Amino acid sequence: MQRKPVSSTVISAVGYDPATNVLELAFIDGHGYRYFAVPASVYAGLLAAGSLGTFFAQRIRHTYAYERLPA
């Protein structure tokens, strides 16, 4: 999945596959996670958020199943 860099103090890059509703996030600390069954509207909201880190914490972190990506 292609990720694009974002301007955030927490998240370094974001990728989304609309065919599978999978969201990938790369964090500034080097960790990456894949979130499942994320609606396109949530992805759009993340990109439009004033603070990606806050949006992630409030709308994604504890809402969707995830897996940690290999380093």
C-alpha positions, 0 to 999 in steps of 0.5 A: 500500500502506498503511504503519503507523508503527512504533517503531524507531530505523531504520525509520519505517513498514512495509507488507505485501501478503499477496496478493503477499508484498510488504513495504515499509519506510520508513526514518528517513532518508527512503528507502523500499524494496520487498522481494519474495516475503517470507513472511507469517511474516517480516513477522509476525516483523519486527513482533514483533521486539525490534529491527526494525533488527536483524531487518531486517539479519539476516533481510531485507536480504540475503535478498530481491530489492528495489527502491528507492522513489522519494523 
